[in-house]
Every structure is written in C-alpha cells, then in structure tokens.
Amino acid sequence: MESAEIAVQVVWSPSARETLTAALRLPAGATVADALAAADWPALASAAQGDAAFGAAGLSAAVWSKARPLAHVLRDGDRVEVLRDLQIDPMTARRVRFEAAGGIDALRQRGYAGRKR
C-alpha cells in the first residue's frame, strides 16, 4: 500500500556561498514544480509558470543530480536541486585561481612541480 505523503528535500544556492534547504512533506504524486512552490522561496515563483519561464530565469531543476522537467513526479526520499546557470567556465575559474595563487612558480617553491631547468 502506497503512503499518502512523501518526504522530499529541496536545495538551492541562490548565490555563491549561500545554500537554502527545505525538508517537505508532499502528497503522493507531487511534481518538482509542486515541491518548488511548497518551498515558498519567492525567487522561484517562475517555476509555477512552467519550464520555459523557469529556464528564462536562468534556472533548471534536477533530482539527485539528474536534470528533470518541472512535471517530473517525485518519489519518497527524493532530493530536488535548483541549479543556476554557470557564471564562468569551470576551467577558466580554475586557471584564474591558479594564477592568483602564484602559478607554477608557487608550486615549485612548495616542491609540487619540477625545478626550472
């Protein structure tokens, strides 16, 4: 016999170094859009208007790190993740951090890279 309610967790990082989490109890058959509405975060109001409006806001949804449409039906224990568009390419960000830390010379001083010939 299936339970009348499911427990889900909604996680969102609206900006760098900020994470919001909501543990929710929803009726069986609830969708990703229902979970986002129940989280009651005003910035996610576009989710109620459908995938196109949600995407236009630079957001997408995933369940356990797999992209899902807002109409996806949730199961008990699911983790819904709200994803923001990338602001910078990850490889570019890594290169910038590397250079800011002193680049190859800093690695050589710490003994992590071969000596200059």
Short mmCIF file of the C-alpha atoms (twelve columns), coordinates in Angstrom:
data_MODEL
# 
_entry.id   MODEL 
# 
loop_
_atom_site.group_PDB 
_atom_site.id 
_atom_site.type_symbol 
_atom_site.label_atom_id 
_atom_site.label_alt_id 
_atom_site.label_comp_id 
_atom_site.label_asym_id 
_atom_site.label_seq_id 
_atom_site.Cartn_x 
_atom_site.Cartn_y 
_atom_site.Cartn_z 
_atom_site.pdbx_PDB_model_num 
ATOM 1   C CA . MET A 1   0.000  0.000  0.000   1 
ATOM 2   C CA . GLU A 2   1.417  3.389  -1.016  1 
ATOM 3   C CA . SER A 3   1.702  6.183  1.525   1 
ATOM 4   C CA . ALA A 4   -0.454 9.290  1.095   1 
ATOM 5   C CA . GLU A 5   2.594  11.522 1.656   1 
ATOM 6   C CA . ILE A 6   6.188  11.623 0.524   1 
ATOM 7   C CA . ALA A 7   9.186  13.324 2.120   1 
ATOM 8   C CA . VAL A 8   11.419 15.356 -0.188  1 
ATOM 9   C CA . GLN A 9   14.247 17.798 0.264   1 
ATOM 10  C CA . VAL A 10  14.639 20.926 -1.876  1 
ATOM 11  C CA . VAL A 11  18.093 22.511 -2.113  1 
ATOM 12  C CA . TRP A 12  19.025 25.775 -3.811  1 
ATOM 13  C CA . SER A 13  22.071 28.016 -3.873  1 
ATOM 14  C CA . PRO A 14  20.765 31.441 -4.938  1 
ATOM 15  C CA . SER A 15  24.286 32.903 -4.849  1 
ATOM 16  C CA . ALA A 16  27.847 31.831 -4.153  1 
ATOM 17  C CA . ARG A 17  28.413 30.522 -0.614  1 
ATOM 18  C CA . GLU A 18  24.680 30.574 0.203   1 
ATOM 19  C CA . THR A 19  22.555 27.433 0.423   1 
ATOM 20  C CA . LEU A 20  18.874 27.105 1.255   1 
ATOM 21  C CA . THR A 21  17.328 23.774 2.223   1 
ATOM 22  C CA . ALA A 22  13.703 22.834 2.808   1 
ATOM 23  C CA . ALA A 23  12.502 19.463 4.110   1 
ATOM 24  C CA . LEU A 24  8.956  18.966 2.875   1 
ATOM 25  C CA . ARG A 25  6.062  16.512 3.187   1 
ATOM 26  C CA . LEU A 26  4.015  16.473 -0.002  1 
ATOM 27  C CA . PRO A 27  1.079  14.411 -1.236  1 
ATOM 28  C CA . ALA A 28  1.966  11.315 -3.247  1 
ATOM 29  C CA . GLY A 29  2.146  12.200 -6.941  1 
ATOM 30  C CA . ALA A 30  3.664  15.647 -6.306  1 
ATOM 31  C CA . THR A 31  5.887  17.070 -9.030  1 
ATOM 32  C CA . VAL A 32  9.112  19.073 -8.994  1 
ATOM 33  C CA . ALA A 33  7.013  22.226 -9.547  1 
ATOM 34  C CA . ASP A 34  4.863  21.339 -6.509  1 
ATOM 35  C CA . ALA A 35  7.993  20.948 -4.376  1 
ATOM 36  C CA . LEU A 36  9.375  24.308 -5.505  1 
ATOM 37  C CA . ALA A 37  6.061  26.003 -4.753  1 
ATOM 38  C CA . ALA A 38  5.928  24.357 -1.309  1 
ATOM 39  C CA . ALA A 39  9.452  25.580 -0.534  1 
ATOM 40  C CA . ASP A 40  7.914  29.081 -0.699  1 
ATOM 41  C CA . TRP A 41  11.005 30.880 -1.963  1 
ATOM 42  C CA . PRO A 42  9.750  33.987 -3.842  1 
ATOM 43  C CA . ALA A 43  12.652 33.967 -6.304  1 
ATOM 44  C CA . LEU A 44  11.435 30.589 -7.597  1 
ATOM 45  C CA . ALA A 45  7.927  31.820 -8.403  1 
ATOM 46  C CA . SER A 46  8.719  31.444 -12.132 1 
ATOM 47  C CA . ALA A 47  8.586  27.656 -11.625 1 
ATOM 48  C CA . ALA A 48  4.811  27.896 -11.335 1 
ATOM 49  C CA . GLN A 49  4.686  29.262 -14.892 1 
ATOM 50  C CA . GLY A 50  6.425  26.240 -16.426 1 
ATOM 51  C CA . ASP A 51  9.784  25.097 -17.769 1 
ATOM 52  C CA . ALA A 52  10.172 27.971 -20.265 1 
ATOM 53  C CA . ALA A 53  9.790  30.724 -17.644 1 
ATOM 54  C CA . PHE A 54  11.984 28.797 -15.217 1 
ATOM 55  C CA . GLY A 55  14.706 28.430 -17.867 1 
ATOM 56  C CA . ALA A 56  14.399 32.092 -18.847 1 
ATOM 57  C CA . ALA A 57  15.190 32.951 -15.229 1 
ATOM 58  C CA . GLY A 58  18.498 31.074 -15.659 1 
ATOM 59  C CA . LEU A 59  17.374 28.130 -13.550 1 
ATOM 60  C CA . SER A 60  16.880 24.416 -14.066 1 
ATOM 61  C CA . ALA A 61  15.882 21.528 -11.811 1 
ATOM 62  C CA . ALA A 62  17.441 18.169 -11.045 1 
ATOM 63  C CA . VAL A 63  16.503 15.192 -8.907  1 
ATOM 64  C CA . TRP A 64  19.547 13.525 -7.396  1 
ATOM 65  C CA . SER A 65  21.769 15.463 -9.856  1 
ATOM 66  C CA . LYS A 66  19.877 14.309 -12.963 1 
ATOM 67  C CA . ALA A 67  18.108 17.051 -14.939 1 
ATOM 68  C CA . ARG A 68  14.339 16.739 -14.746 1 
ATOM 69  C CA . PRO A 69  11.404 18.805 -16.071 1 
ATOM 70  C CA . LEU A 70  9.119  20.567 -13.616 1 
ATOM 71  C CA . ALA A 71  6.400  17.996 -14.393 1 
ATOM 72  C CA . HIS A 72  8.564  15.097 -13.126 1 
ATOM 73  C CA . VAL A 73  6.712  13.101 -10.450 1 
ATOM 74  C CA . LEU A 74  8.694  12.751 -7.226  1 
ATOM 75  C CA . ARG A 75  9.192  9.675  -5.058  1 
ATOM 76  C CA . ASP A 76  9.629  9.424  -1.321  1 
ATOM 77  C CA . GLY A 77  13.147 10.491 -0.289  1 
ATOM 78  C CA . ASP A 78  13.950 12.450 -3.458  1 
ATOM 79  C CA . ARG A 79  16.309 15.434 -3.334  1 
ATOM 80  C CA . VAL A 80  15.280 18.264 -5.666  1 
ATOM 81  C CA . GLU A 81  18.109 20.593 -6.665  1 
ATOM 82  C CA . VAL A 82  17.591 24.020 -8.201  1 
ATOM 83  C CA . LEU A 83  20.521 24.822 -10.473 1 
ATOM 84  C CA . ARG A 84  21.757 28.245 -11.604 1 
ATOM 85  C CA . ASP A 85  23.394 28.904 -14.959 1 
ATOM 86  C CA . LEU A 86  27.190 28.930 -14.750 1 
ATOM 87  C CA . GLN A 87  28.653 32.430 -14.413 1 
ATOM 88  C CA . ILE A 88  32.108 31.346 -15.582 1 
ATOM 89  C CA . ASP A 89  33.505 28.288 -17.313 1 
ATOM 90  C CA . PRO A 90  34.920 25.941 -14.612 1 
ATOM 91  C CA . MET A 91  38.264 25.579 -16.421 1 
ATOM 92  C CA . THR A 92  38.625 29.346 -16.681 1 
ATOM 93  C CA . ALA A 93  37.825 29.724 -12.976 1 
ATOM 94  C CA . ARG A 94  40.460 27.120 -12.100 1 
ATOM 95  C CA . ARG A 95  43.057 28.875 -14.268 1 
ATOM 96  C CA . VAL A 96  42.298 32.241 -12.610 1 
ATOM 97  C CA . ARG A 97  42.658 30.724 -9.101  1 
ATOM 98  C CA . PHE A 98  45.927 29.034 -10.143 1 
ATOM 99  C CA . GLU A 99  47.385 32.289 -11.440 1 
ATOM 100 C CA . ALA A 100 46.187 34.241 -8.378  1 
ATOM 101 C CA . ALA A 101 47.954 31.715 -6.141  1 
ATOM 102 C CA . GLY A 102 51.271 32.383 -7.875  1 
ATOM 103 C CA . GLY A 103 51.110 29.965 -10.800 1 
ATOM 104 C CA . ILE A 104 53.828 27.418 -11.497 1 
ATOM 105 C CA . ASP A 105 56.447 29.361 -9.511  1 
ATOM 106 C CA . ALA A 106 54.389 28.983 -6.327  1 
ATOM 107 C CA . LEU A 107 54.087 25.235 -6.939  1 
ATOM 108 C CA . ARG A 108 57.834 24.924 -7.451  1 
ATOM 109 C CA . GLN A 109 58.524 26.772 -4.185  1 
ATOM 110 C CA . ARG A 110 56.298 24.292 -2.366  1 
ATOM 111 C CA . GLY A 111 58.001 21.339 -4.066  1 
ATOM 112 C CA . TYR A 112 54.954 20.254 -6.083  1 
ATOM 113 C CA . ALA A 113 56.465 20.836 -9.529  1 
ATOM 114 C CA . GLY A 114 59.781 20.014 -11.114 1 
ATOM 115 C CA . ARG A 115 62.627 22.543 -10.849 1 
ATOM 116 C CA . LYS A 116 63.159 25.075 -13.605 1 
ATOM 117 C CA . ARG A 117 65.880 23.959 -15.968 1 
# 
